[in-house]
Each structure stands twice: as structure tokens, then as C-alpha cells.
Amino acid sequence: MPPAVSACVHCMRRLLYTLHACGSVLSCIELCQVRDLEAELDLEQRRGRDAANESKKLQKQLADLRAQADDDHRTVAELNDQVTTLETRIITLKRQLEENVRVLYTRAVGPLNVFL
């Protein structure tokens, strides 16, 4: 049997059982409608709980990512400070090296006589 026919047969069986239990067609239909609405309500409540749980999970992930981003920004700032300090140190060492080379050259060769 196709699924639609199977579902319809199931509904008919349920309807006949309910009709027998209810006693009248109108109360039977109302009872079926109430059951269908209760099933829909249960489904919507479950979806709402699932959505709330997913929202909490995503909010926690967002908070974690924000904290990680803040840590990364602090690390970048610290590394930039270190780079600046090292660049300054390199400039100082280059100057000292140039001065030492000039002094050593002057000692080895003697003072430059520009007026030769």
C-alpha cells in the first residue's frame, strides 16, 4: 500500500475506535482534533526547546570566540611592542658596529689624511 493510503487506513481505524469509545461522531471529531492539536503543540514545544538549546550553545561559542579574539589582540599588541623594541635595539647595535669598525680601521690604518 502507498504511504498515503496506509496513513489514511490508520486514521480510519483510529477514528472507528474513537467513535466507538465516544458514542457520537461530533464528539469523536472534536476528540481527534484535540489530539491532533496536542500533538502539534508537543512538536512545537520540542522545537522551541531544541531552538533554545541551540541558541545557548551558539551563545557560548560566540563568547568563547570573543574571549579568544581578545586574547589574540593582546598577543598581537605585545608582539608589536617586542618588534618595536627589537628594531630599536638593532639600530643601536648597527650604530655601535659602524663606530667600532671605524675605530678599528683608524687604529689599523691610521687617521685619514685628507690633505695628501
MMTF fields as JSON, N, C-alpha, C and O atoms, coordinates in Angstrom:
{
  "mmtfVersion": "1.0.0",
  "mmtfProducer": "UNKNOWN",
  "numBonds": 463,
  "numAtoms": 464,
  "numGroups": 116,
  "numChains": 1,
  "numModels": 1,
  "chainsPerModel": [1],
  "groupsPerChain": [116],
  "chainIdList": ["A"],
  "bondAtomList": [4, 2, 8, 6, 12, 10, 16, 14, 20, 18, 24, 22, 28, 26, 32, 30, 36, 34, 40, 38, 44, 42, 48, 46, 52, 50, 56, 54, 60, 58, 64, 62, 68, 66, 72, 70, 76, 74, 80, 78, 84, 82, 88, 86, 92, 90, 96, 94, 100, 98, 104, 102, 108, 106, 112, 110, 116, 114, 120, 118, 124, 122, 128, 126, 132, 130, 136, 134, 140, 138, 144, 142, 148, 146, 152, 150, 156, 154, 160, 158, 164, 162, 168, 166, 172, 170, 176, 174, 180, 178, 184, 182, 188, 186, 192, 190, 196, 194, 200, 198, 204, 202, 208, 206, 212, 210, 216, 214, 220, 218, 224, 222, 228, 226, 232, 230, 236, 234, 240, 238, 244, 242, 248, 246, 252, 250, 256, 254, 260, 258, 264, 262, 268, 266, 272, 270, 276, 274, 280, 278, 284, 282, 288, 286, 292, 290, 296, 294, 300, 298, 304, 302, 308, 306, 312, 310, 316, 314, 320, 318, 324, 322, 328, 326, 332, 330, 336, 334, 340, 338, 344, 342, 348, 346, 352, 350, 356, 354, 360, 358, 364, 362, 368, 366, 372, 370, 376, 374, 380, 378, 384, 382, 388, 386, 392, 390, 396, 394, 400, 398, 404, 402, 408, 406, 412, 410, 416, 414, 420, 418, 424, 422, 428, 426, 432, 430, 436, 434, 440, 438, 444, 442, 448, 446, 452, 450, 456, 454, 460, 458],
  "bondOrderList": [1, 1, 1, 1, 1, 1, 1, 1, 1, 1, 1, 1, 1, 1, 1, 1, 1, 1, 1, 1, 1, 1, 1, 1, 1, 1, 1, 1, 1, 1, 1, 1, 1, 1, 1, 1, 1, 1, 1, 1, 1, 1, 1, 1, 1, 1, 1, 1, 1, 1, 1, 1, 1, 1, 1, 1, 1, 1, 1, 1, 1, 1, 1, 1, 1, 1, 1, 1, 1, 1, 1, 1, 1, 1, 1, 1, 1, 1, 1, 1, 1, 1, 1, 1, 1, 1, 1, 1, 1, 1, 1, 1, 1, 1, 1, 1, 1, 1, 1, 1, 1, 1, 1, 1, 1, 1, 1, 1, 1, 1, 1, 1, 1, 1, 1],
  "groupList": [{"groupName": "MET", "atomNameList": ["N", "CA", "C", "O"], "elementList": ["N", "C", "C", "O"], "formalChargeList": [0, 0, 0, 0], "bondAtomList": [1, 0, 2, 1, 3, 2], "bondOrderList": [1, 1, 2], "singleLetterCode": "M", "chemCompType": "L-PEPTIDE LINKING"}, {"groupName": "PRO", "atomNameList": ["N", "CA", "C", "O"], "elementList": ["N", "C", "C", "O"], "formalChargeList": [0, 0, 0, 0], "bondAtomList": [1, 0, 2, 1, 3, 2], "bondOrderList": [1, 1, 2], "singleLetterCode": "P", "chemCompType": "L-PEPTIDE LINKING"}, {"groupName": "ALA", "atomNameList": ["N", "CA", "C", "O"], "elementList": ["N", "C", "C", "O"], "formalChargeList": [0, 0, 0, 0], "bondAtomList": [1, 0, 2, 1, 3, 2], "bondOrderList": [1, 1, 2], "singleLetterCode": "A", "chemCompType": "L-PEPTIDE LINKING"}, {"groupName": "VAL", "atomNameList": ["N", "CA", "C", "O"], "elementList": ["N", "C", "C", "O"], "formalChargeList": [0, 0, 0, 0], "bondAtomList": [1, 0, 2, 1, 3, 2], "bondOrderList": [1, 1, 2], "singleLetterCode": "V", "chemCompType": "L-PEPTIDE LINKING"}, {"groupName": "SER", "atomNameList": ["N", "CA", "C", "O"], "elementList": ["N", "C", "C", "O"], "formalChargeList": [0, 0, 0, 0], "bondAtomList": [1, 0, 2, 1, 3, 2], "bondOrderList": [1, 1, 2], "singleLetterCode": "S", "chemCompType": "L-PEPTIDE LINKING"}, {"groupName": "CYS", "atomNameList": ["N", "CA", "C", "O"], "elementList": ["N", "C", "C", "O"], "formalChargeList": [0, 0, 0, 0], "bondAtomList": [1, 0, 2, 1, 3, 2], "bondOrderList": [1, 1, 2], "singleLetterCode": "C", "chemCompType": "L-PEPTIDE LINKING"}, {"groupName": "HIS", "atomNameList": ["N", "CA", "C", "O"], "elementList": ["N", "C", "C", "O"], "formalChargeList": [0, 0, 0, 0], "bondAtomList": [1, 0, 2, 1, 3, 2], "bondOrderList": [1, 1, 2], "singleLetterCode": "H", "chemCompType": "L-PEPTIDE LINKING"}, {"groupName": "ARG", "atomNameList": ["N", "CA", "C", "O"], "elementList": ["N", "C", "C", "O"], "formalChargeList": [0, 0, 0, 0], "bondAtomList": [1, 0, 2, 1, 3, 2], "bondOrderList": [1, 1, 2], "singleLetterCode": "R", "chemCompType": "L-PEPTIDE LINKING"}, {"groupName": "LEU", "atomNameList": ["N", "CA", "C", "O"], "elementList": ["N", "C", "C", "O"], "formalChargeList": [0, 0, 0, 0], "bondAtomList": [1, 0, 2, 1, 3, 2], "bondOrderList": [1, 1, 2], "singleLetterCode": "L", "chemCompType": "L-PEPTIDE LINKING"}, {"groupName": "TYR", "atomNameList": ["N", "CA", "C", "O"], "elementList": ["N", "C", "C", "O"], "formalChargeList": [0, 0, 0, 0], "bondAtomList": [1, 0, 2, 1, 3, 2], "bondOrderList": [1, 1, 2], "singleLetterCode": "Y", "chemCompType": "L-PEPTIDE LINKING"}, {"groupName": "THR", "atomNameList": ["N", "CA", "C", "O"], "elementList": ["N", "C", "C", "O"], "formalChargeList": [0, 0, 0, 0], "bondAtomList": [1, 0, 2, 1, 3, 2], "bondOrderList": [1, 1, 2], "singleLetterCode": "T", "chemCompType": "L-PEPTIDE LINKING"}, {"groupName": "GLY", "atomNameList": ["N", "CA", "C", "O"], "elementList": ["N", "C", "C", "O"], "formalChargeList": [0, 0, 0, 0], "bondAtomList": [1, 0, 2, 1, 3, 2], "bondOrderList": [1, 1, 2], "singleLetterCode": "G", "chemCompType": "PEPTIDE LINKING"}, {"groupName": "ILE", "atomNameList": ["N", "CA", "C", "O"], "elementList": ["N", "C", "C", "O"], "formalChargeList": [0, 0, 0, 0], "bondAtomList": [1, 0, 2, 1, 3, 2], "bondOrderList": [1, 1, 2], "singleLetterCode": "I", "chemCompType": "L-PEPTIDE LINKING"}, {"groupName": "GLU", "atomNameList": ["N", "CA", "C", "O"], "elementList": ["N", "C", "C", "O"], "formalChargeList": [0, 0, 0, 0], "bondAtomList": [1, 0, 2, 1, 3, 2], "bondOrderList": [1, 1, 2], "singleLetterCode": "E", "chemCompType": "L-PEPTIDE LINKING"}, {"groupName": "GLN", "atomNameList": ["N", "CA", "C", "O"], "elementList": ["N", "C", "C", "O"], "formalChargeList": [0, 0, 0, 0], "bondAtomList": [1, 0, 2, 1, 3, 2], "bondOrderList": [1, 1, 2], "singleLetterCode": "Q", "chemCompType": "L-PEPTIDE LINKING"}, {"groupName": "ASP", "atomNameList": ["N", "CA", "C", "O"], "elementList": ["N", "C", "C", "O"], "formalChargeList": [0, 0, 0, 0], "bondAtomList": [1, 0, 2, 1, 3, 2], "bondOrderList": [1, 1, 2], "singleLetterCode": "D", "chemCompType": "L-PEPTIDE LINKING"}, {"groupName": "ASN", "atomNameList": ["N", "CA", "C", "O"], "elementList": ["N", "C", "C", "O"], "formalChargeList": [0, 0, 0, 0], "bondAtomList": [1, 0, 2, 1, 3, 2], "bondOrderList": [1, 1, 2], "singleLetterCode": "N", "chemCompType": "L-PEPTIDE LINKING"}, {"groupName": "LYS", "atomNameList": ["N", "CA", "C", "O"], "elementList": ["N", "C", "C", "O"], "formalChargeList": [0, 0, 0, 0], "bondAtomList": [1, 0, 2, 1, 3, 2], "bondOrderList": [1, 1, 2], "singleLetterCode": "K", "chemCompType": "L-PEPTIDE LINKING"}, {"groupName": "PHE", "atomNameList": ["N", "CA", "C", "O"], "elementList": ["N", "C", "C", "O"], "formalChargeList": [0, 0, 0, 0], "bondAtomList": [1, 0, 2, 1, 3, 2], "bondOrderList": [1, 1, 2], "singleLetterCode": "F", "chemCompType": "L-PEPTIDE LINKING"}],
  "groupTypeList": [0, 1, 1, 2, 3, 4, 2, 5, 3, 6, 5, 0, 7, 7, 8, 8, 9, 10, 8, 6, 2, 5, 11, 4, 3, 8, 4, 5, 12, 13, 8, 5, 14, 3, 7, 15, 8, 13, 2, 13, 8, 15, 8, 13, 14, 7, 7, 11, 7, 15, 2, 2, 16, 13, 4, 17, 17, 8, 14, 17, 14, 8, 2, 15, 8, 7, 2, 14, 2, 15, 15, 15, 6, 7, 10, 3, 2, 13, 8, 16, 15, 14, 3, 10, 10, 8, 13, 10, 7, 12, 12, 10, 8, 17, 7, 14, 8, 13, 13, 16, 3, 7, 3, 8, 9, 10, 7, 2, 3, 11, 1, 8, 16, 3, 18, 8],
  "groupIdList": [1, 2, 3, 4, 5, 6, 7, 8, 9, 10, 11, 12, 13, 14, 15, 16, 17, 18, 19, 20, 21, 22, 23, 24, 25, 26, 27, 28, 29, 30, 31, 32, 33, 34, 35, 36, 37, 38, 39, 40, 41, 42, 43, 44, 45, 46, 47, 48, 49, 50, 51, 52, 53, 54, 55, 56, 57, 58, 59, 60, 61, 62, 63, 64, 65, 66, 67, 68, 69, 70, 71, 72, 73, 74, 75, 76, 77, 78, 79, 80, 81, 82, 83, 84, 85, 86, 87, 88, 89, 90, 91, 92, 93, 94, 95, 96, 97, 98, 99, 100, 101, 102, 103, 104, 105, 106, 107, 108, 109, 110, 111, 112, 113, 114, 115, 116],
  "secStructList": [7, 7, 2, 2, 2, 2, 2, 2, 2, 2, 2, 2, 2, 2, 2, 2, 2, 2, 2, 2, 2, 2, 1, 1, 2, 2, 2, 2, 2, 2, 2, 2, 2, 2, 2, 2, 2, 2, 2, 2, 2, 2, 2, 2, 2, 2, 2, 2, 2, 2, 2, 2, 2, 2, 2, 2, 2, 2, 2, 2, 2, 2, 2, 2, 2, 2, 2, 2, 2, 2, 2, 2, 2, 2, 2, 2, 2, 2, 2, 2, 2, 2, 2, 2, 2, 2, 2, 2, 2, 2, 2, 2, 2, 2, 2, 2, 2, 2, 2, 2, 2, 2, 2, 2, 2, 2, 2, 2, 2, 7, 7, 7, 7, 6, 6, 7],
  "xCoordList": [0.826, 0.0, 0.878, 1.896, 0.477, 1.226, 1.125, 0.16, 2.106, 2.122, 0.877, 0.385, 0.366, -0.805, -2.015, -2.79, -2.185, -3.316, -3.145, -4.112, -1.923, -1.653, -1.977, -2.589, -1.565, -1.858, -3.356, -3.885, -4.047, -5.494, -6.193, -7.118, -5.76, -6.343, -6.109, -6.996, -4.906, -4.596, -5.524, -6.042, -5.728, -6.622, -8.047, -8.74, -8.484, -9.85, -10.008, -11.027, -9.014, -9.087, -9.148, -9.935, -8.299, -8.293, -9.629, -10.147, -10.178, -11.47, -12.577, -13.403, -12.6, -13.63, -13.505, -14.507, -12.259, -12.062, -12.553, -13.239, -12.181, -12.581, -14.091, -14.708, -14.691, -16.144, -16.86, -17.846, -16.359, -16.952, -16.84, -17.773, -15.692, -15.477, -16.266, -16.735, -16.419, -17.069, -18.596, -19.277, -19.107, -20.549, -21.168, -22.214, -20.573, -21.147, -20.046, -18.881, -20.434, -19.474, -18.889, -17.687, -19.712, -19.25, -18.211, -17.16, -18.502, -17.515, -16.266, -15.166, -16.423, -15.284, -14.387, -13.166, -14.984, -14.213, -13.519, -12.355, -14.231, -13.63, -12.461, -11.42, -12.639, -11.57, -10.346, -9.208, -10.596, -9.481, -8.783, -7.556, -9.569, -8.969, -8.127, -7.036, -8.65, -7.895, -6.594, -5.541, -6.663, -5.44, -4.433, -3.232, -4.935, -4.042, -3.404, -2.209, -4.199, -3.666, -2.659, -1.649, -2.937, -1.986, -0.678, 0.402, -0.774, 0.433, 1.223, 2.449, 0.521, 1.193, 1.847, 2.966, 1.12, 1.666, 2.931, 3.932, 2.883, 4.073, 5.248, 6.379, 4.96, 6.014, 6.601, 7.82, 5.741, 6.224, 7.003, 7.998, 6.551, 7.285, 8.656, 9.638, 8.736, 10.025, 10.926, 12.113, 10.365, 11.161, 11.655, 12.792, 10.779, 11.181, 12.314, 13.265, 12.221, 13.305, 14.597, 15.676, 14.474, 15.663, 16.297, 17.519, 15.445, 15.963, 16.627, 17.672, 16.03, 16.621, 17.965, 18.923, 18.039, 19.308, 20.37, 21.522, 19.985, 20.928, 21.392, 22.567, 20.459, 20.811, 21.817, 22.788, 21.595, 22.546, 23.915, 24.939, 23.92, 25.191, 25.927, 27.137, 25.189, 25.817, 26.279, 27.315, 25.528, 25.946, 27.234, 28.109, 27.35, 28.583, 29.76, 30.855, 29.527, 30.589, 31.007, 32.193, 30.012, 30.314, 31.134, 32.104, 30.744, 31.501, 32.929, 33.875, 33.087, 34.427, 35.259, 36.439, 34.638, 35.358, 35.739, 36.821, 34.834, 35.164, 36.332, 37.226, 36.327, 37.42, 38.733, 39.774, 38.68, 39.876, 40.357, 41.559, 39.42, 39.796, 40.457, 41.442, 39.919, 40.537, 41.954, 42.876, 42.122, 43.458, 44.398, 45.553, 43.9, 44.718, 45.121, 46.259, 44.191, 44.514, 45.597, 46.519, 45.476, 46.51, 47.864, 48.898, 47.845, 49.091, 49.715, 50.927, 48.898, 49.409, 50.015, 51.079, 49.348, 49.871, 51.216, 52.152, 51.304, 52.568, 53.676, 54.81, 53.347, 54.348, 54.786, 55.962, 53.847, 54.218, 55.162, 56.103, 54.904, 55.811, 57.198, 58.208, 57.243, 58.535, 59.263, 60.479, 58.519, 59.132, 59.73, 60.853, 58.996, 59.489, 60.763, 61.735, 60.74, 61.918, 63.113, 64.229, 62.876, 63.977, 64.492, 65.696, 63.603, 64.054, 64.943, 65.963, 64.554, 65.364, 66.726, 67.759, 66.704, 67.957, 68.854, 70.069, 68.273, 69.056, 69.701, 70.868, 68.956, 69.501, 70.684, 71.719, 70.506, 71.585, 72.814, 73.937, 72.608, 73.745, 74.437, 75.661, 73.666, 74.295, 75.182, 76.29, 74.693, 75.489, 76.773, 77.856, 76.62, 77.808, 78.787, 79.997, 78.28, 79.142, 79.871, 81.078, 79.136, 79.77, 80.854, 81.924, 80.559, 81.543, 82.77, 83.905, 82.54, 83.669, 84.505, 85.733, 83.859, 84.596, 85.42, 86.576, 84.848, 85.579, 86.788, 87.869, 86.595, 87.71, 88.791, 89.974, 88.403, 89.391, 90.133, 91.349, 89.436, 90.073, 91.054, 92.146, 90.662, 91.542, 92.797, 93.893, 92.654, 93.82, 94.743, 95.967, 94.129, 94.931, 95.617, 96.788, 94.961, 95.499, 96.061, 96.977, 95.527, 95.934, 94.877, 93.984, 94.98, 93.971, 94.054, 95.128, 92.93, 92.893, 93.441, 93.037, 94.345, 94.877, 94.205, 94.505, 93.343, 92.558, 93.403, 93.101, 94.432, 95.17, 96.413, 97.405, 96.415, 97.575, 97.808, 98.757],
  "yCoordList": [-1.183, 0.0, 1.257, 1.305, 2.28, 3.549, 4.163, 3.9, 4.978, 5.555, 6.383, 6.354, 7.118, 7.956, 7.095, 7.425, 5.993, 5.106, 4.428, 4.273, 4.028, 3.385, 4.334, 3.931, 5.6, 6.586, 6.794, 6.921, 6.828, 7.031, 5.855, 6.055, 4.642, 3.456, 3.51, 3.18, 3.929, 4.057, 5.08, 4.853, 6.195, 7.231, 6.702, 6.975, 5.959, 5.412, 4.435, 4.45, 3.593, 2.653, 3.402, 3.074, 4.419, 5.233, 5.936, 6.029, 6.429, 7.12, 6.166, 6.518, 4.964, 3.992, 3.593, 3.451, 3.413, 3.053, 4.188, 3.962, 5.416, 6.577, 6.764, 7.086, 6.563, 6.702, 5.711, 6.049, 4.505, 3.501, 3.935, 3.748, 4.513, 4.925, 6.188, 6.335, 7.114, 8.393, 8.286, 8.879, 7.572, 7.436, 8.311, 7.946, 9.464, 10.309, 10.78, 10.885, 11.06, 11.475, 12.836, 13.045, 13.764, 15.114, 15.095, 15.725, 14.375, 14.329, 13.584, 13.888, 12.626, 11.883, 12.8, 12.777, 13.605, 14.545, 15.57, 15.905, 16.063, 17.034, 16.414, 17.047, 15.171, 14.489, 14.296, 14.479, 13.929, 13.776, 15.101, 15.158, 16.17, 17.492, 17.897, 18.448, 17.618, 17.946, 17.159, 17.707, 15.881, 15.055, 15.563, 15.615, 15.937, 16.473, 17.779, 17.999, 18.636, 19.904, 19.68, 20.378, 18.709, 18.392, 17.865, 18.197, 17.051, 16.536, 17.678, 17.718, 18.606, 19.768, 20.622, 21.107, 20.8, 21.588, 20.935, 21.61, 19.629, 18.913, 19.092, 19.328, 18.975, 19.133, 20.541, 20.709, 21.548, 22.941, 23.212, 23.937, 22.632, 22.815, 22.165, 22.727, 20.999, 20.325, 21.164, 21.329, 21.688, 22.545, 23.787, 24.224, 24.346, 25.518, 25.197, 25.97, 24.058, 23.65, 23.41, 23.816, 22.744, 22.482, 23.797, 23.95, 24.744, 26.043, 26.787, 27.412, 26.723, 27.391, 26.756, 27.464, 25.438, 24.759, 25.123, 25.373, 25.153, 25.523, 26.959, 27.269, 27.843, 29.24, 29.372, 30.12, 28.652, 28.687, 28.198, 28.779, 27.121, 26.561, 27.57, 27.756, 28.213, 29.195, 30.43, 31.006, 30.845, 31.983, 31.667, 32.523, 30.443, 30.039, 30.027, 30.48, 29.509, 29.501, 30.93, 31.22, 31.825, 33.223, 33.857, 34.568, 33.6, 34.146, 33.606, 34.352, 32.317, 31.729, 32.36, 32.659, 32.557, 33.17, 34.617, 35.074, 35.335, 36.726, 36.761, 37.598, 35.853, 35.805, 35.464, 36.049, 34.527, 34.155, 35.331, 35.573, 36.054, 37.22, 38.285, 38.898, 38.511, 39.476, 39.035, 39.851, 37.756, 37.243, 37.436, 37.828, 37.16, 37.323, 38.783, 39.069, 39.71, 41.142, 41.551, 42.294, 41.061, 41.374, 40.794, 41.446, 39.58, 38.947, 39.736, 39.95, 40.166, 40.965, 42.27, 42.679, 42.921, 44.177, 43.944, 44.726, 42.87, 42.548, 42.252, 42.702, 41.5, 41.177, 42.428, 42.568, 43.334, 44.588, 45.415, 46.027, 45.428, 46.13, 45.499, 46.203, 44.17, 43.479, 43.778, 43.968, 43.819, 44.129, 45.528, 45.734, 46.481, 47.858, 47.92, 48.579, 47.228, 47.201, 46.579, 47.093, 45.47, 44.81, 45.649, 45.672, 46.339, 47.215, 48.328, 48.665, 48.896, 49.947, 49.389, 50.033, 48.192, 47.537, 47.263, 47.442, 46.834, 46.566, 47.845, 47.84, 48.93, 50.22, 50.63, 51.08, 50.464, 50.807, 49.938, 50.441, 48.652, 47.744, 48.048, 47.95, 48.418, 48.781, 50.01, 50.063, 50.985, 52.197, 51.859, 52.34, 51.014, 50.612, 49.854, 50.063, 48.981, 48.225, 49.16, 49.031, 50.098, 51.047, 51.856, 52.102, 52.267, 53.036, 52.171, 52.638, 50.93, 50.039, 49.751, 49.705, 49.56, 49.339, 50.57, 50.447, 51.742, 52.973, 53.121, 53.518, 52.798, 52.9, 51.89, 52.23, 50.642, 49.626, 49.998, 49.821, 50.496, 50.897, 52.035, 52.061, 52.966, 54.104, 53.615, 54.101, 52.67, 52.138, 51.337, 51.4, 50.587, 49.731, 50.541, 50.294, 51.458, 52.197, 53.537, 54.068, 54.058, 55.38, 56.368, 56.052, 57.564, 58.559, 58.899, 58.931, 59.143, 59.508, 60.903, 61.833, 61.048, 62.346, 62.846, 62.379, 63.749, 64.236, 65.161, 65.313, 65.771, 66.771, 66.206, 66.928, 64.991, 64.406, 64.947, 64.541],
  "zCoordList": [0.0, 0.0, 0.0, 0.69, -0.782, -0.733, 0.663, 1.381, 1.058, 2.406, 2.719, 3.847, 1.734, 1.995, 2.318, 3.216, 1.594, 1.832, 3.188, 3.934, 3.504, 4.787, 5.935, 6.925, 5.801, 6.834, 6.952, 8.056, 5.806, 5.802, 6.484, 7.271, 6.189, 6.82, 8.329, 9.117, 8.721, 10.144, 10.794, 11.888, 10.119, 10.648, 10.751, 11.731, 9.762, 9.782, 10.939, 11.63, 11.153, 12.271, 13.587, 14.476, 13.695, 14.903, 15.09, 16.202, 13.984, 14.027, 14.461, 15.303, 13.895, 14.27, 15.732, 16.433, 16.192, 17.592, 18.494, 19.49, 18.115, 18.904, 18.859, 19.875, 17.686, 17.54, 18.447, 19.101, 18.478, 19.342, 20.813, 21.595, 21.177, 22.559, 22.902, 24.03, 21.924, 22.196, 22.162, 22.999, 21.249, 21.147, 20.086, 19.55, 19.747, 18.695, 17.759, 18.145, 16.529, 15.518, 15.863, 15.701, 16.335, 16.638, 17.762, 17.646, 18.844, 19.934, 19.494, 19.957, 18.616, 18.086, 17.265, 17.419, 16.395, 15.564, 16.449, 16.228, 17.446, 18.36, 19.108, 19.283, 19.551, 20.252, 19.349, 19.782, 18.1, 17.148, 16.907, 16.824, 16.793, 16.584, 17.793, 17.65, 18.973, 20.185, 20.223, 20.551, 19.892, 19.89, 18.859, 19.124, 17.677, 16.645, 17.115, 16.916, 17.733, 18.229, 19.357, 19.444, 20.212, 21.282, 20.703, 21.193, 19.67, 19.019, 18.385, 18.485, 17.732, 17.137, 18.219, 18.054, 19.341, 20.441, 20.988, 21.226, 21.185, 21.67, 20.718, 21.142, 19.426, 18.425, 18.469, 18.429, 18.552, 18.593, 19.878, 19.863, 20.987, 22.246, 22.157, 22.641, 21.552, 21.378, 20.48, 20.763, 19.408, 18.512, 19.251, 19.069, 20.087, 20.87, 21.828, 21.948, 22.513, 23.423, 22.656, 23.09, 21.508, 20.687, 20.231, 20.247, 19.823, 19.368, 20.526, 20.342, 21.715, 22.883, 23.234, 23.544, 23.188, 23.476, 22.45, 22.803, 21.19, 20.125, 20.303, 20.103, 20.684, 20.914, 22.052, 21.936, 23.15, 24.271, 23.838, 24.195, 23.064, 22.594, 21.711, 21.841, 20.817, 19.925, 20.697, 20.367, 21.721, 22.532, 23.279, 23.404, 23.773, 24.449, 23.472, 23.804, 22.274, 21.261, 20.919, 20.765, 20.802, 20.491, 21.608, 21.344, 22.862, 23.988, 23.988, 24.241, 23.708, 23.646, 22.533, 22.722, 21.378, 20.251, 20.551, 20.183, 21.227, 21.596, 22.571, 22.443, 23.547, 24.504, 23.79, 24.089, 22.857, 22.098, 21.248, 21.139, 20.653, 19.839, 20.713, 20.301, 21.923, 22.836, 23.204, 23.223, 23.493, 23.799, 22.611, 22.782, 21.415, 20.211, 20.017, 19.644, 20.271, 20.127, 21.133, 20.795, 22.368, 23.367, 22.946, 23.089, 22.435, 21.991, 20.851, 20.833, 19.904, 18.776, 19.277, 18.813, 20.216, 20.755, 21.451, 21.281, 22.23, 22.908, 21.9, 22.068, 20.861, 19.843, 19.079, 18.741, 18.806, 18.142, 19.012, 18.508, 20.326, 21.233, 21.21, 21.196, 21.205, 21.151, 19.844, 19.837, 18.74, 17.439, 17.473, 17.013, 18.01, 18.094, 18.946, 18.579, 20.085, 20.958, 20.244, 20.325, 19.545, 18.832, 17.672, 17.417, 16.964, 15.877, 16.42, 15.819, 17.555, 18.186, 18.602, 18.421, 19.158, 19.578, 18.375, 18.458, 17.264, 16.045, 15.535, 15.145, 15.535, 15.076, 15.957, 15.465, 17.261, 18.196, 17.954, 17.935, 17.771, 17.535, 16.214, 16.121, 15.185, 13.901, 14.066, 13.53, 14.802, 15.037, 15.791, 15.459, 16.822, 17.591, 16.703, 16.797, 15.846, 14.944, 13.989, 13.785, 13.407, 12.485, 13.193, 12.637, 14.435, 15.199, 15.52, 15.421, 15.899, 16.205, 14.959, 15.035, 13.827, 12.582, 12.248, 11.845, 12.407, 12.123, 13.052, 12.617, 14.332, 15.295, 14.949, 14.949, 14.652, 14.299, 13.014, 12.931, 12.043, 10.795, 11.046, 10.479, 11.893, 12.199, 12.915, 12.637, 13.825, 14.551, 13.623, 13.737, 12.706, 11.833, 10.747, 10.46, 10.158, 9.022, 9.447, 8.819, 10.476, 10.904, 10.493, 9.706, 11.025, 10.674, 9.202, 8.602, 8.663, 7.252, 7.072, 7.769, 6.153, 5.853, 4.586, 3.487, 4.738, 3.625, 2.748, 1.564, 3.281, 2.564, 1.882, 1.771, 1.434, 0.779, -0.573, -1.244]
}
